[in-house]
Amino acid sequence: MSKFNRPPGTRSTLLNYALLMSPSIQELTSRCFAPIRVRLGFMVAMDSEITIIRRRINLPDNRDQALEGSSFFGTPIDLPKPSAVLELRERAKRYSSLENCEVMMKFCRIWFLITAVLLMTCLTCWGQKRKIIIDQDAAGPAGTDQQSILLLIQSPQAEVLGITVVTGDQWLNAEVAHTLRMLELIGRTDIPVVPGAEYPLVRRKEETELWEQRYGSVGWLGAWTPRLYHPAEELGEMPEGKPDSKPANEDAAHFLIRMVRKFPHEITIYEGGPMTNLALAISIDPEFAGLAKELVFMGASLNPQTTDPEFINSPRREFNLWFDPEAAHIVLRAPWKKIVCTPVDISVKTRMTSELINRIKAGDSPVARYVGTYTRLHGEYNYLWDELAAAAWLDPSLITQKETRFVDVNLDRGPGYGDTLSWGDRDKPKSDLQSVEVQVNLDLEKFYKMFVDLLTAATPKKN
């Protein structure tokens, strides 16, 4: 048997050889086989179609008529003699357009099937909701805490597994009552409300008052703010009415642990208040953070550009981290897969305005009526703190600039107690710190539109 001349060391294939020998075969294979060459594993279908071509053009596959040393899709085959190739070229010329179309139609049907399977897979993924637990110092009625909860409930892409509550902007009992009542008013009492920590891990009201005498007053003390203060066991004012529903018979830390173990690596933990509940969960179960999908939190303050007196002289003081610094220290050093931070710096670029409230009031949903009735503006600085953190999780494209920092909290009992500490990759300390994705800038109008659209939309049905 004589061999065709070809460069030493090369291995041809029947398909490539046919491409060289005949423009007709070249056109046919380029049109039919090119889309399949992505090697998705559909070699069986391709092989059957190649067999059809071989039979229709009487391709010799007798070993006496072929050459050794070639392979086709990894299977050794032989190349034909020159006379067989000439015959191949002549038969290819006579290969009718009808036959071409028949082969092409077969491949089109295969490709359509592949596309349909992929499309069904994508639709299935799109249809799956993203699981989230909201840990919130849920002051109410309305306001940034409740409105962030509402944004997540209202989103068709989020599945709120529960709302865990922690003392922060108000006392725990009052926050639980406001949250239960809000869920009653919007028809979502299926979402469990789980009470958590009533006090920070270390900080106490009396010690904080002594600290203020030495280092200066703090603009916002949450539940401890003198003009709003009432005992922890009391609810305070409830203009929306007291709830009839009851909170879950479980504490927040154990609920959080139970959920991440039930749905490992699926649940986002959204933190809108002090991190006491999360720190307790980590202390009980050190694997808690690693079992969550990610942590998204509103908190920290780096270098906010604002005329707000609260931050002019204390730019690193932010209430959520400051109120329970020891808890924040534990949480920010835990082994989360991902941490996303909405700091004061980006939050102060937002405002709740009369115009936004009026747009929401124009809606006729239970949520729109709740927000329109109970939202109040207080002075000049009405930031959408927690709402931005929630909305950016739902639609990350709202954030137009972000950076990576390493974040911790100052635990020294001096004037900086509870302040935010941050470093870049080059100057960070050697201690175990987690990288944090810090949001820097946003598409403000897109955020406002999303905010109004979600709060005026119909409330999704119960889970």
C-alpha positions as CSV (number, residue, x, y, z in Angstrom):
1,M,0.0,0.0,0.0
2,S,1.3,3.4,-0.9
3,K,0.9,6.4,1.4
4,F,0.0,9.9,0.5
5,N,2.7,12.4,1.0
6,R,2.2,14.4,4.2
7,P,4.6,16.1,6.7
8,P,6.2,13.6,9.0
9,G,4.6,13.3,12.4
10,T,1.2,14.6,11.4
11,R,-2.0,12.6,11.8
12,S,-4.8,13.4,9.5
13,T,-8.5,12.5,9.8
14,L,-11.1,11.5,7.4
15,L,-13.1,14.6,8.0
16,N,-10.1,16.9,7.6
17,Y,-9.0,15.1,4.5
18,A,-12.5,15.4,2.9
19,L,-12.4,19.1,3.7
20,L,-9.1,19.4,1.7
21,M,-10.3,17.3,-1.2
22,S,-13.8,18.8,-1.9
23,P,-15.3,22.3,-1.6
24,S,-18.7,20.6,-1.5
25,I,-17.8,18.5,1.5
26,Q,-16.1,21.5,3.1
27,E,-19.3,23.6,2.8
28,L,-21.4,20.8,4.1
29,T,-19.3,20.0,7.1
30,S,-18.6,23.6,8.0
31,R,-22.3,24.3,8.1
32,C,-23.3,21.2,9.9
33,F,-20.4,20.3,12.2
34,A,-19.1,23.7,13.3
35,P,-21.8,24.4,15.8
36,I,-21.2,21.0,17.3
37,R,-17.5,21.3,17.6
38,V,-17.8,22.8,21.0
39,R,-17.4,19.2,22.1
40,L,-20.4,19.0,24.5
41,G,-20.1,15.3,24.5
42,F,-22.5,14.6,21.7
43,M,-20.1,12.5,19.7
44,V,-22.6,9.6,19.3
45,A,-24.9,11.8,17.3
46,M,-22.1,13.1,15.2
47,D,-20.8,9.6,14.5
48,S,-24.2,8.5,13.3
49,E,-24.4,11.4,10.9
50,I,-20.9,10.8,9.6
51,T,-22.0,7.2,8.9
52,I,-24.8,8.6,6.8
53,I,-22.4,10.6,4.7
54,R,-20.0,7.7,4.3
55,R,-22.8,5.4,3.0
56,R,-24.2,8.0,0.6
57,I,-20.9,8.8,-1.0
58,N,-19.8,5.1,-1.0
59,L,-16.8,5.9,1.1
60,P,-14.5,2.8,1.0
61,D,-14.0,1.5,4.5
62,N,-12.4,-1.8,3.5
63,R,-9.0,-2.1,5.1
64,D,-7.5,-3.2,1.8
65,Q,-8.4,0.2,0.3
66,A,-7.2,2.3,3.2
67,L,-4.1,3.5,4.9
68,E,-3.0,3.0,8.5
69,G,-2.1,5.7,11.1
70,S,-5.1,8.0,11.1
71,S,-7.7,8.7,13.8
72,F,-11.2,10.2,13.8
73,F,-12.5,11.5,17.1
74,G,-9.9,9.3,18.8
75,T,-10.9,6.1,16.9
76,P,-8.1,4.7,14.6
77,I,-9.2,4.6,11.0
78,D,-7.5,4.4,7.6
79,L,-7.2,6.9,4.8
80,P,-8.3,5.8,1.3
81,K,-6.1,5.3,-1.7
82,P,-5.7,8.1,-4.3
83,S,-8.2,6.5,-6.6
84,A,-10.7,6.3,-3.8
85,V,-10.2,10.0,-3.1
86,L,-10.7,10.9,-6.7
87,E,-14.0,8.9,-6.6
88,L,-14.9,10.7,-3.4
89,R,-14.4,14.1,-5.1
90,E,-16.5,13.1,-8.1
91,R,-19.3,11.8,-5.9
92,A,-19.2,14.9,-3.8
93,K,-19.8,17.0,-6.8
94,R,-23.0,15.0,-7.5
95,Y,-24.1,15.2,-3.9
96,S,-27.5,17.0,-4.4
97,S,-28.7,20.0,-2.4
98,L,-31.7,17.9,-1.3
99,E,-29.3,15.4,0.3
100,N,-27.4,18.2,1.9
101,C,-30.5,19.6,3.4
102,E,-31.5,16.2,4.7
103,V,-28.3,15.9,6.6
104,M,-28.4,19.5,7.8
105,M,-32.0,19.0,9.0
106,K,-30.9,16.1,11.1
107,F,-28.2,18.2,12.7
108,C,-30.6,21.1,13.2
109,R,-32.9,18.7,15.1
110,I,-30.0,17.6,17.3
111,W,-28.9,21.2,17.9
112,F,-32.5,22.3,18.6
113,L,-32.7,19.5,21.2
114,I,-29.5,20.6,22.8
115,T,-30.6,24.2,22.9
116,A,-34.0,23.2,24.4
117,V,-32.3,21.2,27.2
118,L,-30.0,24.1,28.0
119,L,-32.9,26.6,27.9
120,M,-35.0,24.4,30.3
121,T,-32.0,24.2,32.6
122,C,-31.6,28.0,32.6
123,L,-35.3,28.5,33.2
124,T,-35.2,26.2,36.1
125,C,-32.3,28.1,37.6
126,W,-34.0,31.4,37.0
127,G,-37.1,30.1,38.7
128,Q,-35.3,29.2,41.8
129,K,-35.5,31.9,44.5
130,R,-32.4,33.0,46.5
131,K,-32.6,32.1,50.1
132,I,-32.0,34.8,52.7
133,I,-32.4,35.3,56.4
134,I,-32.8,38.9,57.6
135,D,-31.1,39.8,60.9
136,Q,-32.4,43.2,61.7
137,D,-32.8,45.7,64.6
138,A,-36.3,46.1,63.2
139,A,-37.5,49.5,64.6
140,G,-40.9,50.6,63.3
141,P,-43.3,51.4,62.1
142,A,-41.8,51.9,58.6
143,G,-38.4,53.6,58.5
144,T,-35.1,52.1,57.1
145,D,-35.3,48.8,59.1
146,Q,-38.8,47.8,58.1
147,Q,-38.4,49.1,54.6
148,S,-35.3,47.0,53.9
149,I,-37.3,44.0,55.2
150,L,-40.1,44.9,52.8
151,L,-37.8,45.2,49.8
152,L,-36.6,41.7,50.3
153,I,-40.1,40.3,50.9
154,Q,-41.4,42.1,47.8
155,S,-38.7,40.8,45.5
156,P,-39.9,37.8,43.4
157,Q,-36.3,36.5,43.4
158,A,-35.9,36.3,47.2
159,E,-37.1,33.6,49.6
160,V,-37.1,35.1,53.1
161,L,-36.7,32.1,55.4
162,G,-37.1,34.2,58.6
163,I,-36.5,37.5,60.3
164,T,-34.3,37.4,63.3
165,V,-34.4,40.4,65.6
166,V,-31.8,42.1,67.8
167,T,-31.9,45.2,70.0
168,G,-30.4,48.2,68.2
169,D,-32.5,51.1,67.0
170,Q,-35.2,50.1,69.5
171,W,-35.5,47.5,72.2
172,L,-36.0,43.9,71.1
173,N,-39.6,43.5,72.3
174,A,-40.7,46.6,70.5
175,E,-38.9,45.6,67.3
176,V,-40.5,42.1,67.3
177,A,-43.9,43.7,67.8
178,H,-43.4,46.2,64.9
179,T,-42.3,43.4,62.6
180,L,-45.1,41.1,63.5
181,R,-47.6,43.8,62.9
182,M,-46.0,44.8,59.6
183,L,-46.3,41.2,58.3
184,E,-49.9,41.2,59.4
185,L,-50.7,44.3,57.4
186,I,-49.1,43.0,54.2
187,G,-50.4,39.5,54.6
188,R,-47.2,37.6,55.1
189,T,-47.5,36.1,58.5
190,D,-46.0,32.9,57.1
191,I,-42.5,34.4,57.6
192,P,-41.2,33.5,61.1
193,V,-40.1,36.4,63.4
194,V,-37.4,35.1,65.8
195,P,-36.4,37.1,68.8
196,G,-32.7,37.3,69.5
197,A,-30.3,39.2,71.8
198,E,-31.7,41.9,74.0
199,Y,-28.3,43.3,75.1
200,P,-24.9,43.6,73.4
201,L,-22.2,41.1,74.4
202,V,-20.3,43.6,76.6
203,R,-21.4,47.2,76.2
204,R,-24.0,48.4,78.7
205,K,-26.0,51.6,78.8
206,E,-24.7,52.8,82.2
207,E,-21.0,52.3,81.1
208,T,-21.8,54.1,77.8
209,E,-23.1,57.1,79.7
210,L,-19.8,57.3,81.7
211,W,-17.8,56.9,78.5
212,E,-19.8,59.9,77.0
213,Q,-18.9,62.0,80.0
214,R,-15.2,61.4,79.3
215,Y,-15.1,61.4,75.5
216,G,-18.1,63.3,74.3
217,S,-21.7,62.5,73.4
218,V,-22.8,60.1,70.7
219,G,-25.4,61.3,68.2
220,W,-27.4,58.1,68.0
221,L,-27.6,55.6,70.8
222,G,-30.5,53.5,69.4
223,A,-32.7,52.1,72.2
224,W,-30.6,54.0,74.7
225,T,-31.2,57.5,73.1
226,P,-32.5,59.6,76.0
227,R,-35.3,61.4,74.2
228,L,-36.8,58.0,73.0
229,Y,-35.9,55.8,76.0
230,H,-38.3,53.5,77.6
231,P,-37.7,50.2,79.6
232,A,-36.8,47.1,77.6
233,E,-40.0,45.2,78.6
234,E,-42.3,48.0,77.2
235,L,-43.3,48.4,73.6
236,G,-43.4,52.1,73.4
237,E,-45.7,53.7,70.8
238,M,-47.4,51.4,68.3
239,P,-49.4,53.7,65.9
240,E,-50.0,50.8,63.6
241,G,-51.6,48.7,66.3
242,K,-50.4,45.8,68.4
243,P,-50.0,42.5,66.6
244,D,-52.2,39.4,67.2
245,S,-49.5,37.0,65.8
246,K,-46.7,35.6,68.0
247,P,-43.0,35.3,67.4
248,A,-41.3,31.9,66.9
249,N,-40.7,29.8,69.9
250,E,-36.9,29.7,69.3
251,D,-34.0,32.0,69.8
252,A,-32.3,33.7,66.8
253,A,-28.9,32.1,67.2
254,H,-30.2,28.5,67.1
255,F,-32.6,29.4,64.3
256,L,-29.7,30.7,62.2
257,I,-27.7,27.6,62.9
258,R,-30.5,25.3,62.1
259,M,-31.3,27.0,58.8
260,V,-27.7,27.0,57.4
261,R,-27.4,23.3,58.3
262,K,-30.7,22.6,56.6
263,F,-29.6,24.5,53.5
264,P,-25.8,24.5,53.5
265,H,-24.1,27.1,51.3
266,E,-27.4,28.4,50.0
267,I,-28.4,31.1,52.5
268,T,-27.4,34.7,52.4
269,I,-27.3,36.3,55.9
270,Y,-28.5,39.9,55.6
271,E,-27.4,42.0,58.6
272,G,-29.1,45.3,59.1
273,G,-28.3,45.9,62.7
274,P,-25.8,45.1,65.5
275,M,-24.2,41.7,64.9
276,T,-25.0,40.2,68.3
277,N,-27.1,37.3,67.0
278,L,-24.5,36.3,64.5
279,A,-21.7,36.4,67.0
280,L,-23.8,34.1,69.3
281,A,-24.4,31.7,66.4
282,I,-20.7,31.6,65.7
283,S,-19.9,31.0,69.3
284,I,-22.3,28.1,69.5
285,D,-21.4,26.6,66.2
286,P,-18.0,27.7,64.8
287,E,-19.0,26.2,61.4
288,F,-22.0,28.6,61.1
289,A,-20.3,31.3,58.9
290,G,-18.7,28.7,56.6
291,L,-22.1,27.0,56.0
292,A,-23.7,30.3,54.9
293,K,-23.5,31.4,51.3
294,E,-22.4,34.9,52.2
295,L,-22.8,37.8,54.6
296,V,-24.3,41.1,53.4
297,F,-24.4,43.9,56.0
298,M,-25.0,47.6,56.4
299,G,-22.4,49.0,58.6
300,A,-18.9,50.5,59.0
301,S,-17.8,54.0,58.2
302,L,-14.5,54.8,56.5
303,N,-14.4,58.4,55.2
304,P,-17.9,59.6,54.5
305,Q,-18.2,62.9,52.5
306,T,-21.0,64.6,54.3
307,T,-22.0,67.7,56.3
308,D,-24.0,65.5,58.7
309,P,-22.8,66.4,62.3
310,E,-22.9,62.8,63.3
311,F,-19.9,62.0,61.1
312,I,-18.0,65.3,60.8
313,N,-16.0,64.7,64.0
314,S,-16.4,61.0,64.3
315,P,-16.1,59.7,60.7
316,R,-15.3,56.1,61.8
317,R,-18.2,55.7,64.2
318,E,-21.1,53.8,62.8
319,F,-24.0,52.6,65.0
320,N,-24.3,49.0,64.0
321,L,-20.7,48.1,64.7
322,W,-20.3,50.6,67.5
323,F,-23.3,49.3,69.6
324,D,-21.8,45.9,69.9
325,P,-18.1,46.1,68.9
326,E,-17.2,42.7,70.4
327,A,-19.9,41.0,68.3
328,A,-18.8,42.8,65.2
329,H,-15.1,41.7,65.8
330,I,-16.2,38.1,66.1
331,V,-18.3,38.2,63.0
332,L,-15.9,40.1,60.7
333,R,-13.1,37.6,61.5
334,A,-15.3,34.5,60.9
335,P,-14.6,32.4,57.8
336,W,-17.4,33.6,55.5
337,K,-17.1,32.7,51.8
338,K,-17.9,36.3,50.9
339,I,-18.6,39.5,52.8
340,V,-20.3,42.5,51.2
341,C,-20.5,45.8,53.1
342,T,-22.7,48.8,52.5
343,P,-20.9,51.5,54.6
344,V,-21.9,55.0,55.7
345,D,-19.8,56.4,52.9
346,I,-22.2,55.2,50.1
347,S,-25.4,55.4,52.3
348,V,-25.1,59.1,52.8
349,K,-25.5,59.6,49.0
350,T,-29.1,58.5,49.3
351,R,-32.1,60.3,50.7
352,M,-35.7,59.5,51.5
353,T,-37.7,62.5,50.2
354,S,-41.2,63.7,50.1
355,E,-41.2,63.0,46.4
356,L,-40.3,59.4,46.9
357,I,-42.9,59.0,49.6
358,N,-45.6,60.5,47.3
359,R,-44.6,58.1,44.5
360,I,-45.1,55.2,46.9
361,K,-48.4,56.6,48.2
362,A,-49.6,56.5,44.6
363,G,-49.5,52.7,44.7
364,D,-52.4,50.6,46.0
365,S,-50.6,47.6,47.4
366,P,-50.7,46.8,51.2
367,V,-47.0,47.6,51.3
368,A,-47.4,50.9,49.6
369,R,-50.2,51.8,52.0
370,Y,-48.1,50.8,55.0
371,V,-45.0,52.8,53.9
372,G,-47.1,55.8,52.8
373,T,-48.9,55.9,56.1
374,Y,-46.1,55.4,58.6
375,T,-42.9,56.8,56.9
376,R,-41.7,60.0,58.5
377,L,-39.0,62.4,57.6
378,H,-36.8,63.6,60.4
379,G,-34.7,66.7,59.8
380,E,-32.3,67.0,56.9
381,Y,-30.6,63.6,56.8
382,N,-33.0,60.8,55.9
383,Y,-30.7,58.2,54.5
384,L,-31.8,54.9,53.0
385,W,-29.2,52.9,54.9
386,D,-30.5,49.4,55.0
387,E,-32.7,49.7,51.9
388,L,-29.6,50.2,49.8
389,A,-27.9,47.1,51.2
390,A,-31.0,45.1,50.5
391,A,-31.5,46.5,47.0
392,A,-27.8,46.0,46.0
393,W,-28.1,42.3,47.0
394,L,-31.1,42.0,44.8
395,D,-29.5,43.8,41.9
396,P,-25.7,44.2,42.2
397,S,-25.7,46.4,39.0
398,L,-26.9,49.2,41.3
399,I,-23.3,49.5,42.6
400,T,-21.1,51.2,40.0
401,Q,-17.9,51.2,42.1
402,K,-16.5,48.9,44.8
403,E,-13.2,48.0,46.4
404,T,-11.7,45.4,48.7
405,R,-10.8,46.2,52.3
406,F,-10.0,44.3,55.4
407,V,-12.3,45.5,58.2
408,D,-12.4,45.1,62.0
409,V,-13.5,47.1,65.0
410,N,-11.6,49.0,67.6
411,L,-11.9,47.2,71.0
412,D,-9.7,49.5,73.0
413,R,-11.7,51.2,75.7
414,G,-10.6,54.7,74.8
415,P,-12.3,57.4,72.6
416,G,-12.2,55.1,69.5
417,Y,-14.0,52.2,71.2
418,G,-16.3,50.7,68.6
419,D,-14.9,52.6,65.6
420,T,-14.3,51.0,62.3
421,L,-10.8,49.8,61.4
422,S,-9.8,49.2,57.8
423,W,-6.8,48.3,55.8
424,G,-5.8,47.6,52.2
425,D,-4.0,44.4,51.2
426,R,-0.5,45.9,51.6
427,D,-0.9,47.5,55.0
428,K,-3.2,44.9,56.8
429,P,-2.0,43.3,60.0
430,K,-0.8,39.7,60.1
431,S,-3.8,38.6,62.2
432,D,-6.6,36.7,60.5
433,L,-8.8,39.2,58.7
434,Q,-11.4,38.5,56.0
435,S,-11.5,40.5,52.8
436,V,-14.7,42.6,52.5
437,E,-16.3,43.9,49.3
438,V,-17.0,47.6,50.2
439,Q,-19.5,49.4,48.0
440,V,-18.3,52.9,47.0
441,N,-20.7,54.4,44.5
442,L,-24.1,53.7,43.0
443,D,-26.6,54.4,40.2
444,L,-28.9,56.6,42.3
445,E,-31.8,57.0,39.9
446,K,-31.8,53.2,39.2
447,F,-31.9,52.6,42.9
448,Y,-34.8,55.0,43.5
449,K,-36.8,53.4,40.7
450,M,-36.2,49.9,42.1
451,F,-37.1,51.1,45.6
452,V,-40.5,52.6,44.4
453,D,-41.3,49.7,42.1
454,L,-40.8,47.0,44.7
455,L,-42.8,48.9,47.4
456,T,-45.7,49.6,45.1
457,A,-45.8,46.1,43.6
458,A,-48.3,43.4,44.6
459,T,-47.0,41.3,47.5
460,P,-45.8,37.9,46.5
461,K,-47.8,34.9,47.7
462,K,-46.9,33.0,50.8
463,N,-44.1,30.5,50.6
